[in-house]
Amino acid sequence: MKSRITHFLAISLFILIGASFLAAPAWAGKKKDTLNIAFSKELETLDRYFNTAREGIVMARHVFDNLLYRDPVTYEYKGLLAKSYKWISTTEMEIALRQGIKFHNGADMTADDVVYTLNFAANPDNKVRTQRYSNWIKEVVKSGPYTVKILLKKPFPAALEFLSGANPIYPKDYYAKVGTKGFGVKPIGTGPYKITEVIPGQKIVMVKNTNYFKDSPKGQPSIGKIVWRTLPEINTQVAELMTGSLDWIYLVPPDQAGKLAKMPDLKVVPAETMRIGYIVFDAADRSGKEHGMKNPFKDLKVRRAVNHAINKASIAKNLIGGESRSVYSACFPTQFGCEQDVKKYEYDPSKAKKLLAEAGFPNGFETTLYCYRNRPFAEAMVGNLAEVGIKAKLMKMKYAALREKSRAGKAQMQFLTWGSYSINDVSAITSHFFEFEEDDLARDAQVRDWLAEADSSIDVAKRKALYSKALKRIAEQAYWCPMFTYVSNNCFSKDLDFRPYPDAVPRFFQAKWK
């Protein structure tokens, strides 16, 4: 209670301070043609292949280009570095590259750079962090100075999605010379912005690429400079936005966003994103089989009880707000193949208690709920669980530590989130977590086989049918407790013309000053 009061007083103070500044606003960003933005997470490296953070995705879209670009409105695939593309067969694609494109260091972008980058990413020996999004590539071969062929290990219908969102092209000679460590602090791409300064943990400065190619579907960058700052505390971001030191922030909690919306020189857009929140259980009982721990979640009735115990609609409405909604399937609704006609567990504490009693826990049991973010959301879940007799201790850990604990089979119930790297395909989420890889806590062979077949079929109807079967079984077996979609509260100066999209990738290269 004391911490909440302190938090409220701090926000109130920020509002008062901000109001005094905003009475005579001095938005230095527009005057200096410099967009000042802030993110909470420090980027350990600017090498996209070794960084899976959301911030890394955002940075990559501005500094690098992919072969293809997915239109965020129509979801149409358009040539980016590729002038054109065509399927030769179900396992071979031919790419014709644009000519005249230069990297930020002045080097020409050619087929050699594409071959080098994609083969590097696809090679498991290089241990790139985004391996799942390139491991479908068997080999990329050069067929001309500006043409390449991508050979697939097997048919992979999501190839276009991954080529547009997860595989940026690097300059071969420079990357080979400096390696991932050097590239991580001084990256070079072909994108609409180029990095001119990096102070680790503090800021990154990007300037407009005045030589950016005119036919890019990304459009031409308008704002001259972007100063990207790392500010871990959201309260600090809010205060600086109100005083004019920042022009844009996002992922602002609803209470602060509501206050910011009342500021005359600020605009707040609460846009839904592709990230969903869910609880995952140790349904495969690794904790019991490998570590001798008592694991109530191996019982289907217990997993279903938790699904009925969580008031997902209340969390979506009262804690997240904006366009957040309840979800019942293990994917984001717009993703290709995300079946919505699955078993739905509505909030029903009495049914949860009945299921627990049938499972042999009439008085509930003690357990631990692990999480790595959004403590208030997790606290609400703990409260819901307590109402049905499940006494859950909340354990918040850093993401990397929790991931390792989970992969070691020592975490029985976790509140996690997944944004699918903004990839609009079920294979980027459901397949990742249910195909017997490190993060699969269900180990259901039938689900795995359906997903694997769907991942490799080029028949659209067949893919949908297979994904539907898999998602229905996942829901029926309650391997997850899908809960809600996330909302990105984008808060920014009214001087800024900015539009957010569901993939939660801010496109500052499309932003401009009013």
Secondary structure, DSSP 8 states (H G I E B T S, - for coil): -HHHHHHHHHHHHHHHHHHHHHTS---HHHHTTEEEEEESS--S-S-GGG--SHHHHHHHHHH---SEEE-TTT--EEESSEEEEEEEETTEEEEEE-SS-B-TTS-B--HHHHHHHHHHHH-GGG--TTGGGTTTEEEEEEEETTEEEEEESS--TTHHHHHHHT-----HHHHHHHHHHHHTTS---SSSEEEEEEETTTEEEEEE-TT--TT-TT-----SEEEEEE---HHHHHHHHHHTS-SEE----HHHHHHHTTSTTEEEEEEEEEEEEEEEE-TT-HHHHHH----GGGSHHHHHHHHHH--HHHIIIIII-TT--B--SSS-TTSBT----S------HHHHHHHHHHTT-TT-EEEEEEESS-HHHHHHHHHHHHHTTEEEEEEE--HHHHHHHHHTT--SEEEEEE-GGG--BGGGTHHHHHSSSTT-SS--HHHHHHHHHHHT---HHHHHHHHHHHHHHHHHTTSEEEEEEEEEEEEEETTEE----TT----GGG-EE-
